[in-house]
Amino acid sequence: MIREKESQSVKAVEEVQAKLKTLSSDKAAKEADLKQSQKELGALAKQTQDAQAKLNDCQQKGAKIYEALSQSRAKADEAKASLSASQSQSQVLTSLNRLRDSGRVQGFHVRSGDDDSDDRVDLEILVRLTPNMMSLSPLLVLN
């Protein structure tokens, strides 16, 4: 009986030692996995920082492009307005020429702006009216 107990005790000690070896090897494997995971975490953190830097750079470039686009749109709108104003002045002059050619206006005089004026040209149109056109102003000034 003592031998059986001794034998059982020896088996139990061997099983415990085997479990300790297994746990020890598992611990070593887990520690290796932990080190590998920490390395991967460091690499991912670096990639995250790089991506954040690229994002910030792209946002700044996007803001600059948006500003340039806004300025270009403003210039285009200004050019459209200038063209429209120029076309309106040309249409008035064309209409007055038609009135003169049809005999409804006896004559008009066109004078360009002064030499000291900048890019703007002032047109001053003096019109002599026939009696049936009294609704028109005798002096038209287009700026």
KAGI-V43062 format. One record per backbone hydrogen bond with DSSP energy under -0.5 kcal/mol. NH is the residue of the N-H (numbers start at 0). CO is the residue of the C=O. If there is no record, write none. Layout:
nh:NH co:CO
nh:NH co:CO
//
This chain:
nh:4 co:0
nh:5 co:1
nh:6 co:2
nh:7 co:3
nh:8 co:4
nh:9 co:5
nh:10 co:6
nh:11 co:7
nh:12 co:8
nh:13 co:9
nh:14 co:10
nh:15 co:11
nh:16 co:12
nh:17 co:13
nh:18 co:14
nh:19 co:15
nh:20 co:16
nh:21 co:17
nh:22 co:18
nh:23 co:19
nh:24 co:20
nh:25 co:21
nh:26 co:22
nh:27 co:23
nh:28 co:24
nh:29 co:25
nh:30 co:26
nh:31 co:27
nh:32 co:28
nh:33 co:29
nh:34 co:30
nh:35 co:31
nh:36 co:32
nh:37 co:33
nh:38 co:34
nh:39 co:35
nh:40 co:36
nh:41 co:37
nh:42 co:38
nh:43 co:39
nh:44 co:40
nh:45 co:41
nh:46 co:42
nh:47 co:43
nh:48 co:44
nh:49 co:45
nh:50 co:46
nh:51 co:47
nh:52 co:48
nh:53 co:49
nh:54 co:50
nh:55 co:51
nh:56 co:52
nh:57 co:53
nh:58 co:54
nh:59 co:55
nh:60 co:56
nh:61 co:57
nh:62 co:58
nh:63 co:59
nh:64 co:60
nh:65 co:61
nh:66 co:62
nh:67 co:63
nh:68 co:64
nh:69 co:65
nh:70 co:66
nh:71 co:67
nh:72 co:68
nh:73 co:69
nh:74 co:70
nh:75 co:71
nh:76 co:72
nh:77 co:73
nh:78 co:74
nh:79 co:75
nh:80 co:76
nh:81 co:77
nh:82 co:78
nh:83 co:79
nh:84 co:80
nh:85 co:81
nh:86 co:82
nh:87 co:83
nh:88 co:84
nh:89 co:85
nh:90 co:86
nh:91 co:87
nh:92 co:88
nh:93 co:89
nh:94 co:90
nh:95 co:91
nh:96 co:92
nh:97 co:93
nh:98 co:94
nh:99 co:95
nh:100 co:96
nh:101 co:97
nh:102 co:98
nh:102 co:99
nh:103 co:98
nh:104 co:98
nh:105 co:127
nh:106 co:127
nh:108 co:125
nh:110 co:123
nh:116 co:113
nh:121 co:119
nh:122 co:141
nh:123 co:110
nh:123 co:121
nh:124 co:122
nh:124 co:139
nh:125 co:108
nh:125 co:123
nh:126 co:124
nh:126 co:137
nh:127 co:106
nh:128 co:126
nh:129 co:103
nh:132 co:129
nh:133 co:130
nh:135 co:132
nh:139 co:124
nh:141 co:122
nh:141 co:139
//
